[in-house]
Amino acid sequence: MICSKCNRQNKEGSQFCSYCGNSLVNHNNMNNNVYTQNYNSNNNNQSKKSSFTKGQLITIGILLVVAVASISVLLISGKKNTRTIMMYIVGSNLEYDSGIVTADLASLDTNRINLENTNVIVYTGGTKSWKNNFVSNEENAIFELTKDGFKKVKTYEKLNMGSPETLSEFMNYAYTNYPAGHYNIVFYDHGGAIDGAIYDDFSGDNLTLEDFSKAMELSPFNTNNKLDAVLFRTCLNGTLEVAKLFEPYSDYIVFSEEISYGSPLSNVLSFINNLDIQDNGEQFGIKFVDSYKKQMQDIDSFGTMGVTYSVVDLSKVNKVVEELDKYVKKININTSYDQVSKVRANLYQYGKDSPAYDTVDLYTFINELSKYTNVSSDSLLKSIKDAVVYNYTNIKESNGLSIYFPYNGKNKRYKYLDVYKKLSFSENYSKFINQFFLVQSGKASNAFSFSKNEMNLSSNKEVSITLTKEQLSKLSYVKYAVFKRNAEHPNYYQIIYSSDDPIIREDGVLTTQIKDNIMYVDDPKNLITLDHSKNGSFETYRAVSILSNPSLDIFDSEKSKTAYSYFGFEGETPRITAAKVFGDNDERIDGTLLNLDDYSTIRLYFPNYKIFDKKGNFTLDFESAPETHGYEGNLNEIKFNKISIDKIEEELYVVFIIHDTNDEVYTSNVMKVGK
């Protein structure tokens, strides 16, 4: 559809121009039933002074009282059937790289939204650049959705979007200028679990949980005047800590335990088109989650990405916290540390690529932990189920509420444990995780010296290693890696497969599962660097790639993207079914999914490393080769295949990478398995 204002092509069905914000709806006949009456103070009908008798004044007074009372009744009854939706948006790289916010806002359909009783108010800022022309990066601004698109109603200087005062001022402005019977707020940007959300590009600041709490205290919303629902269109904010924070201010909260995905095709906000004015906070949340579900089915029909979103009844959250407080108080970390550590190590971790956030599903964690303790968890588990009123996920372990548990994010533990000191949360859970951290930070196990461990190579090329009883008791989890020696540069090795799914037998034997899982592209000589992850029970296969399209004209800056390409399987045949932008920023986990139809070329890199030190010992401190090899092909024509390890001609080597219950890392000896 061509915009009449800027003459640019937009997606069919769009309501507003993605570039200038102009309405794409035909308004030629819009003013047929509208009239304008101008009053001129200098006209010939000059006003005259009037005088009234006392009786007339009394009569007028009575009429005025009746009129005011009637207006008040109308306002009160009308207020029940009105809604104000506030959106607090930082676009960040989600917007300036991929235009996700612009695409989402363009999905709002004013032919379906009754703007007479629904106010959509958007606050923007904190973003280096926007893919549309109606939002400026030189200011903060408030926009109102109108039949003609988004109309700017207030402008500010560049204010810090990570400041609680900025947020509270927006809420107060919307409350004062757009009174309604129902209020909802949407937070839109990156999220970081208990680190908060909304990361301002200019200040480098973000809204911490403490900031959110302060902003809500300064807002007009409270126990007697609650929001219907708070919606986090952010990653990882689906935690019990976040829910507890908003309990005094909202009836429901809608958020994701896992990454909240978006794409240039995003239209998740279109759920607003389907809202009924009678919908309460729960129904508001369910309609959003169903919209998100549809997006994910459209973008990732194979379900290769782990997805979650839930709706939580905040009136039941305090019960969850109380039951958690009672449960953990009965567990002695000093005597049950190894069991707790083993459970934690093998749980599905959300945002696994950025391990610092350290969040796991609360229900699954407690349910698994109860197998190793004599403490009943029935009341706690029931309270979680009662609080989560709607849960969408393709992850078996996800039940709608996550919680912070320090384990993998060593570089952020002090920071996030300090967050707990400032939260009004479970006192005993805070003690529980702090005590766990103190024990974990103690001396590493002395059990893992592999010089005497027996390693074996079976006839079908599977490698096993036998652990001692002490090693098995201290084993937390294990990974392994398969390397191919570079024939042209014998000191360098390519990782062709890594996985965290070895079988751990009760007798202490670890066995690899690699025999038929290695993959190549087009030719068996092109073994790709494949990462297999079994995060909890959810499996993914992926490779780092660069997707490009020289003719791509969506946005000029979008010629290529470094991404994780994920593989789905049609029978035994693998193919790329989804691609997620490769993020290397620990603070801002990226949920951008690419539209594979926009890219024509894929480059797969086969990185080579020195994996042995000067003494010939295996080291995880890899040194990259001076040259990088790879493969480039047409994305639509490229062919992937599995290959059995016994059919590979090159020299192959396997090593186990073991984590103990103190999360210290050890490596086994390296065993040759090929040629």
C-alpha positions in Angstrom: 0.0 0.0 0.0 1.4 3.4 -1.1 1.4 6.2 1.5 -0.2 9.3 0.2 2.2 11.5 2.3 5.7 10.0 1.6 4.9 7.8 -1.4 6.6 4.7 0.2 5.4 1.2 -0.2 4.1 -0.5 3.0 3.0 -4.0 3.9 -0.5 -4.9 2.7 -3.1 -4.4 5.4 -1.0 -1.9 7.4 -3.0 0.9 9.0 -0.2 3.4 9.4 2.9 4.2 7.3 6.0 2.5 8.7 8.1 5.5 7.6 6.1 8.6 8.4 3.2 7.4 10.6 0.5 8.7 8.3 -2.8 6.9 8.2 -3.2 4.6 5.2 -7.0 4.5 5.6 -9.0 6.5 3.0 -10.4 9.5 4.8 -11.8 11.4 1.8 -15.3 11.3 3.1 -14.3 11.6 6.7 -15.7 15.1 7.2 -19.1 14.7 5.5 -20.9 14.7 8.9 -18.6 17.1 10.7 -19.1 20.9 11.0 -17.1 23.6 12.4 -18.6 26.7 14.1 -16.3 29.8 14.6 -17.0 32.4 17.1 -15.8 36.0 16.5 -15.5 38.1 19.6 -15.9 41.2 17.4 -19.2 40.4 15.8 -22.2 42.7 15.8 -24.1 40.8 18.5 -22.4 42.4 21.5 -23.1 40.7 24.8 -25.4 42.6 27.3 -25.3 42.6 31.1 -28.2 40.7 32.7 -29.9 41.0 36.1 -31.9 38.3 38.0 -34.3 38.3 40.9 -33.4 36.3 44.1 -36.0 33.6 43.1 -34.6 33.3 39.7 -31.1 32.9 41.2 -32.3 30.1 43.5 -34.0 28.3 40.5 -30.9 28.6 38.4 -28.8 27.3 41.3 -31.0 24.2 41.7 -30.9 23.6 37.9 -27.1 23.9 38.0 -26.8 21.4 40.9 -29.1 18.9 39.0 -27.1 19.4 35.8 -23.7 18.9 37.6 -25.1 15.8 39.3 -26.4 14.5 35.9 -23.0 15.1 34.3 -21.3 13.3 37.2 -23.5 10.3 36.8 -22.8 10.2 33.1 -19.0 10.5 33.7 -19.0 7.7 36.3 -21.1 5.4 34.2 -19.1 6.2 31.1 -15.8 5.7 32.9 -16.6 2.1 33.5 -16.6 1.4 29.8 -13.4 3.2 28.9 -9.8 2.0 28.7 -6.4 3.7 28.6 -3.5 1.6 27.4 -0.1 3.2 28.2 3.0 2.0 26.4 6.5 2.9 27.7 8.8 2.1 24.8 12.5 2.1 24.2 13.2 0.7 20.8 16.9 0.1 21.2 18.6 -2.2 18.7 15.3 -4.1 18.3 14.1 -1.0 16.5 17.1 0.6 14.8 18.4 -2.7 13.5 15.2 -4.5 12.6 12.3 -2.1 12.9 10.4 -4.4 15.3 8.7 -1.6 17.3 7.6 0.2 14.1 6.2 -3.1 12.7 4.3 -3.8 16.0 2.8 -0.3 16.1 1.8 -0.5 12.5 -0.4 -3.5 13.3 -2.8 -1.4 15.3 -6.1 -1.2 13.3 -8.2 1.9 14.0 -11.0 0.4 12.1 -11.3 -2.2 14.8 -10.2 -0.2 17.8 -13.0 2.0 19.1 -11.1 5.2 19.9 -14.1 6.8 21.5 -13.7 4.5 24.5 -10.1 3.3 24.1 -7.0 5.5 24.5 -3.7 4.2 23.2 -0.9 6.4 24.6 2.7 5.8 23.7 5.8 7.3 25.4 9.0 7.0 23.3 12.7 7.8 24.0 16.1 6.3 24.7 16.7 5.0 21.2 19.5 6.0 18.8 17.3 5.9 15.8 13.9 4.8 14.6 12.7 3.1 11.3 9.8 5.5 11.0 9.6 9.3 10.6 7.1 10.2 13.2 9.4 9.4 16.2 12.5 11.4 16.7 15.7 10.3 18.5 16.3 13.9 19.5 13.5 14.0 22.1 11.2 12.1 24.3 7.5 12.4 23.3 4.0 11.2 24.0 1.8 10.1 21.1 -1.9 9.4 21.0 -3.4 6.9 18.5 -6.0 8.7 16.3 -7.8 7.8 13.2 -5.1 9.7 11.3 -2.2 7.8 12.9 -0.1 8.6 15.9 -0.4 12.2 16.9 2.3 13.8 19.1 0.6 15.4 22.1 3.6 16.3 24.3 7.3 16.8 23.7 10.2 16.5 26.2 13.9 17.0 26.0 16.0 13.8 26.0 15.1 12.3 29.4 16.5 9.1 30.8 14.1 6.3 30.2 15.8 4.3 32.9 14.7 6.9 35.5 11.7 6.1 37.7 10.7 9.8 37.6 10.4 9.6 33.8 8.1 6.6 34.0 6.0 8.0 36.9 5.5 11.3 35.0 4.2 9.5 32.0 1.7 7.5 34.1 0.5 10.6 35.9 0.1 12.4 32.5 -1.9 9.6 31.0 -4.0 9.2 34.1 -4.8 13.0 34.2 -5.4 13.5 30.5 -7.0 10.2 29.6 -9.3 9.2 32.5 -10.8 5.8 32.1 -12.4 2.9 33.9 -9.6 0.5 33.0 -5.8 1.1 32.8 -3.1 -1.1 31.4 0.6 -0.5 30.9 3.0 -2.1 28.4 6.7 -2.1 28.9 8.5 -2.6 25.6 12.3 -3.1 25.2 15.0 -5.5 26.4 14.5 -7.2 29.8 16.9 -8.7 32.2 15.0 -10.7 34.9 15.7 -9.2 38.3 18.0 -6.7 36.7 14.8 -5.0 35.5 14.1 -3.8 32.0 14.1 -0.7 29.7 17.7 0.0 28.7 18.2 3.6 27.6 20.7 3.9 24.7 21.9 7.4 25.7 22.3 7.2 29.4 23.3 3.5 29.6 20.8 3.3 32.5 17.9 1.0 33.0 14.8 0.6 35.2 15.9 -1.7 38.0 13.4 -3.4 40.2 14.0 -0.7 42.8 13.3 1.9 40.1 10.1 0.2 39.1 9.0 0.2 42.7 9.8 3.9 43.1 8.0 4.8 39.9 4.8 2.9 41.0 4.9 4.6 44.4 4.9 8.0 42.6 2.1 6.9 40.2 -1.6 7.3 40.8 -2.0 3.5 41.0 -2.2 1.8 44.4 -4.1 -0.8 46.4 -7.4 1.1 46.0 -6.8 2.1 42.4 -5.1 -0.8 40.6 -4.1 -1.2 37.0 -6.0 -4.0 35.2 -2.8 -5.5 33.9 0.9 -4.9 33.5 2.4 -6.3 30.4 6.2 -6.9 29.8 7.0 -7.1 26.1 10.5 -7.9 27.3 12.8 -10.9 27.8 13.1 -12.9 31.0 10.9 -10.7 33.3 8.5 -13.5 34.2 9.9 -13.9 37.7 8.3 -14.1 41.1 10.4 -11.2 42.2 8.8 -9.0 39.4 5.3 -10.2 40.2 5.7 -9.5 43.9 6.9 -5.9 43.1 3.7 -5.1 41.1 1.2 -6.9 43.4 0.2 -3.6 45.2 -0.4 -1.8 41.9 -2.1 -4.2 39.4 -4.6 -7.1 39.3 -2.7 -9.1 36.8 0.8 -9.3 35.2 1.7 -10.7 31.8 5.3 -11.7 31.1 7.7 -14.2 29.7 10.1 -16.5 31.6 12.1 -17.0 28.5 13.2 -14.6 25.7 10.3 -12.6 24.3 10.8 -12.9 20.5 10.0 -10.3 17.9 10.8 -9.9 14.2 10.4 -7.4 11.3 7.1 -9.2 10.8 6.0 -8.6 14.4 2.4 -7.8 14.9 1.9 -8.9 18.5 0.4 -5.6 19.5 -2.5 -6.3 17.1 -4.2 -8.1 20.1 -5.4 -4.5 21.0 -7.6 -4.7 17.9 -9.5 -7.6 19.5 -10.0 -6.2 22.9 -13.5 -5.8 24.2 -14.2 -2.9 26.5 -15.5 -5.3 29.2 -12.2 -7.4 29.2 -10.6 -7.5 32.6 -6.8 -7.8 33.2 -6.9 -11.6 32.8 -8.7 -11.4 29.4 -6.3 -8.6 28.4 -3.4 -10.8 29.1 -4.8 -13.9 27.5 -5.5 -12.0 24.2 -1.9 -10.8 24.2 -0.5 -14.3 24.8 -2.6 -15.7 22.1 -1.4 -13.0 19.7 2.2 -13.9 20.7 1.5 -17.6 20.2 0.3 -16.9 16.6 3.3 -14.8 15.8 5.6 -17.6 16.9 3.7 -20.2 14.9 4.1 -17.9 11.8 7.8 -17.2 12.3 8.9 -20.6 13.7 6.4 -23.2 12.6 8.8 -26.0 13.6 8.9 -24.8 17.2 12.7 -24.8 17.3 12.8 -21.9 19.7 11.9 -22.3 23.3 9.0 -19.9 24.0 6.9 -18.9 27.0 4.3 -16.3 28.1 2.0 -16.4 31.1 -0.7 -14.4 32.9 -0.5 -14.3 36.7 -3.2 -13.3 39.2 -1.3 -10.9 41.4 -3.8 -11.3 44.3 -2.3 -14.8 44.7 1.3 -13.9 44.6 1.8 -13.2 48.3 0.6 -16.7 49.0 3.4 -18.1 46.7 6.0 -16.0 48.5 4.8 -17.0 51.9 4.8 -20.7 51.0 8.3 -20.4 49.5 9.5 -18.6 52.6 8.3 -21.5 54.8 9.6 -24.2 52.4 13.2 -23.0 52.1 13.5 -22.2 55.8 13.4 -26.0 56.4 16.3 -26.8 54.1 19.8 -26.8 55.5 22.1 -25.8 52.7 25.2 -27.0 54.5 23.9 -30.6 54.6 22.0 -30.7 51.3 24.3 -28.5 49.2 25.3 -31.2 46.7 21.7 -32.3 46.0 20.6 -28.7 45.6 23.5 -28.0 43.2 22.8 -31.0 41.1 19.1 -30.1 40.8 19.9 -26.5 39.9 22.6 -27.5 37.4 20.3 -29.6 35.3 17.3 -27.3 35.2 16.2 -25.5 32.1 17.9 -22.1 32.3 16.2 -19.1 30.6 18.3 -16.9 28.4 21.0 -19.5 28.5 23.2 -17.6 26.1 23.6 -14.9 28.7 24.0 -17.1 31.8 24.3 -14.1 34.2 20.5 -13.8 34.6 20.3 -17.3 36.3 16.6 -17.8 36.2 14.8 -21.2 36.4 11.2 -22.2 36.6 10.0 -22.0 40.2 7.6 -24.9 40.1 10.0 -27.3 38.4 12.9 -26.3 40.7 10.8 -27.0 43.9 9.3 -30.2 42.5 12.8 -31.6 41.6 14.3 -30.4 44.9 11.6 -32.1 46.9 12.8 -35.5 45.6 16.0 -35.0 47.7 14.5 -33.5 50.9 12.0 -34.5 53.5 10.2 -31.2 53.3 6.7 -31.2 51.8 6.2 -28.9 48.9 2.6 -29.5 48.2 1.3 -26.2 49.5 3.9 -24.2 47.6 3.3 -26.1 44.3 -0.4 -25.6 44.6 0.0 -21.9 45.3 2.0 -21.5 42.1 -0.6 -23.3 40.0 -3.3 -21.1 41.5 -1.4 -17.9 40.7 -0.7 -18.8 37.1 -4.0 -18.5 35.3 -2.8 -18.9 31.8 0.5 -20.3 30.5 1.7 -20.8 26.9 4.9 -22.6 26.3 6.6 -25.4 24.3 9.0 -26.1 27.1 8.0 -29.0 29.4 9.6 -27.4 32.5 7.9 -24.0 32.2 5.0 -23.4 34.4 4.7 -19.6 34.3 6.8 -18.2 37.1 10.6 -18.2 37.2 12.9 -17.2 40.0 16.5 -16.1 40.4 18.9 -18.8 41.6 22.7 -18.0 41.4 24.7 -20.6 39.6 26.2 -19.9 36.2 26.5 -16.1 36.2 29.6 -15.7 38.3 30.3 -12.2 37.0 27.0 -10.9 38.2 26.2 -12.8 41.4 27.3 -10.0 43.8 25.3 -7.5 41.9 22.1 -9.6 41.8 22.4 -10.9 45.4 22.7 -7.2 46.4 19.4 -6.6 44.6 17.7 -9.0 47.1 18.8 -6.9 50.0 16.8 -4.0 48.6 13.7 -6.1 47.6 10.7 -6.6 49.9 10.8 -10.3 49.1 11.1 -13.6 50.9 13.6 -13.2 53.8 14.3 -16.9 54.0 14.8 -17.3 50.2 17.3 -14.5 50.2 19.2 -16.2 53.0 18.9 -19.5 51.1 20.5 -18.3 47.9 23.2 -16.3 49.8 24.1 -19.3 51.8 24.2 -21.5 48.7 26.6 -18.9 47.1 28.9 -18.9 50.1 29.2 -22.7 50.0 29.6 -22.8 46.2 32.4 -20.2 46.5 34.3 -22.5 48.8 37.1 -24.8 47.7 36.7 -26.8 44.5 36.5 -30.5 44.7 39.8 -32.5 44.8 38.1 -35.5 43.2 38.6 -34.6 39.5 42.1 -35.6 38.5 41.6 -37.7 35.3 45.1 -39.2 35.0 43.8 -42.5 36.4 40.4 -42.5 34.8 39.7 -45.2 32.3 38.6 -44.0 28.8 37.2 -46.4 26.2 36.4 -46.3 22.5 33.6 -48.7 21.4 33.4 -50.4 18.1 30.8 -47.8 17.0 33.1 -44.9 17.9 31.4 -43.9 21.1 33.7 -42.7 23.9 33.1 -43.4 27.5 34.9 -42.6 30.7 34.4 -44.2 34.1 34.2 -41.9 37.2 35.0 -42.8 40.8 32.2 -42.8 43.4 33.6 -39.5 44.8 33.6 -38.0 41.3 30.1 -39.1 40.6 28.8 -37.6 43.9 30.4 -34.3 43.0 29.4 -34.3 39.4 27.0 -31.5 38.5 26.7 -31.8 34.7 28.9 -32.7 31.8 29.4 -31.6 28.2 31.7 -32.9 25.5 33.2 -31.6 22.3 34.4 -33.3 19.1 37.3 -31.8 17.1 38.5 -32.4 13.6 42.2 -31.9 12.9 43.0 -29.4 10.2 45.1 -31.3 7.6 46.6 -28.1 6.2 47.4 -26.6 9.6 48.0 -29.6 12.0 48.3 -27.5 15.1 44.7 -26.3 14.7 41.4 -28.1 15.2 37.8 -27.4 14.2 35.0 -28.0 16.6 32.4 -30.0 14.7 30.1 -30.9 17.5 29.4 -30.0 21.1 26.6 -31.3 23.3 25.5 -31.5 26.9 23.6 -34.8 26.5 25.9 -37.7 27.5 24.4 -40.6 29.3 25.4 -40.6 33.0 25.0 -44.2 34.3 24.5 -45.0 38.0 27.8 -46.9 38.0 29.6 -43.7 37.0 30.2 -44.3 33.3 29.7 -41.3 31.0 29.0 -42.2 27.4 28.8 -39.9 24.3 25.9 -39.8 21.9 27.6 -38.5 18.8 27.6 -41.4 16.4 24.9 -40.2 14.0 24.5 -36.5 14.9 27.3 -34.8 13.1 26.2 -32.7 10.1 27.7 -31.5 6.9 26.6 -29.1 4.2 26.5 -30.2 0.5 29.6 -32.3 0.7 30.9 -34.6 3.5 34.1 -32.6 3.5 32.2 -29.6 4.8 31.5 -30.6 8.4 29.8 -27.7 10.1 30.4 -26.4 13.6 27.2 -27.7 15.3 26.1 -26.9 18.8 23.6 -29.3 20.3 21.9 -28.3 23.6 19.5 -30.2 25.8 18.5 -27.3 28.0 16.3 -29.2 30.5 14.3 -31.4 28.1 14.2 -28.9 25.3 16.7 -29.7 22.5 18.2 -27.3 19.9 20.7 -27.7 17.1 22.3 -24.5 15.8 25.3 -23.0 14.0 26.6 -19.5 13.8 26.0 -18.0 10.4 25.8 -14.8 8.4 22.6 -14.3 6.5 22.7 -11.7 3.7 20.9 -10.4 0.7 22.6 -7.8 -1.5 19.2 -6.7 -2.9 17.5 -6.5 0.4 15.6 -3.2 0.5 13.6 -3.4 3.7 16.1 -1.1 5.4 19.4 0.0 3.9 21.4 -1.1 7.0 20.0 -4.6 6.8 22.3 -6.2 4.2 23.5 -9.0 6.5 23.0 -10.4 10.0 25.2 -12.5 12.2 22.8 -15.1 13.6 22.3 -18.4 15.2 20.7 -20.6 12.6 18.5 -23.3 14.1 17.8 -26.6 12.6 14.5 -28.5 12.4 14.1 -32.0 11.0 11.8 -33.4 8.4 12.3 -37.0 9.2 16.1 -37.3 9.5 16.8 -34.5 7.1 17.8 -31.2 8.8 17.1 -27.8 7.4 17.3 -24.2 8.8 13.9 -23.4 10.2 14.6 -20.2 12.3 17.4 -17.7 12.8 18.0 -15.5 15.9 20.3 -12.5 15.9 23.6 -13.3 17.5 23.9 -11.2 20.7 27.1 -10.8 22.6 25.9 -8.2 25.1 25.5 -9.8 28.5 23.2 -6.9 29.6 20.8 -7.0 26.7 19.7 -10.4 25.6 18.4 -10.2 22.1 15.2 -11.9 20.9 15.2 -10.7 17.3 14.1 -13.5 15.0 14.9 -12.9 11.3 12.5 -13.5 8.4 14.3 -16.2 6.4 12.5 -15.1 3.3 14.4 -11.8 3.4 17.8 -13.5 2.9 19.2 -15.3 -0.1 22.7 -16.2 1.0 24.2 -18.0 4.0 27.8 -18.1 5.2 28.7 -20.8 7.7 32.1 -20.5 9.5 34.3 -23.4 10.5 36.5 -21.9 13.2 39.8 -23.6 14.0 41.7 -23.3 17.3 44.8 -24.4 19.1 43.4 -26.7 21.7 46.6 -27.9 23.2 49.0 -25.9 25.3 52.8 -25.9 24.9 53.0 -29.0 27.2 50.6 -30.9 25.0 47.7 -30.7 27.5 44.2 -29.9 26.4 43.1 -26.3 27.3 39.8 -24.5 27.2 41.7 -21.2 26.6 41.5 -21.6 22.8 43.7 -19.6 20.5 42.1 -18.9 17.1 43.7 -19.8 13.9 45.0 -16.9 11.7 42.6 -18.0 8.9 38.9 -18.8 9.1 37.4 -21.3 6.8 33.7 -21.6 5.9 31.1 -22.3 3.3 28.8 -19.9 1.4 25.7 -20.9 -0.5 22.2 -20.1 -1.6 19.9 -20.3 1.5 17.1 -21.8 -0.5 19.2 -24.4 -2.2 21.7 -25.5 0.5 21.5 -29.1 1.6 22.3 -30.4 5.1 22.8 -34.0 6.0 23.7 -36.1 9.0 26.8 -38.3 8.8 27.9 -41.2 10.9 31.2 -40.7 12.7 32.7 -43.9 11.4 32.3 -42.5 7.8 34.4 -39.4 8.4 37.9 -39.7 7.0 39.7 -37.0 9.0 41.3 -37.3 12.4 38.7 -36.7 15.2 39.1 -36.2 18.9 36.7 -36.2 21.8 37.0 -34.5 25.2 34.6 -34.4 28.2 34.1 -31.1 30.0 32.9 -31.6 33.5 31.3 -29.2 36.1 31.4 -30.2 39.7 28.8 -29.1 42.3 30.8 -26.0 43.0 30.6 -25.2 39.3 34.3 -25.6 38.8 35.3 -26.9 35.4 37.6 -29.8 34.6 38.5 -31.6 31.3 39.2 -35.2 30.7 42.0 -36.5 28.6 41.5 -36.3 24.9 40.7 -39.5 22.9 41.2 -40.0 19.2 38.1 -41.4 17.6 38.6 -41.1 13.9 41.0 -42.4 11.2 
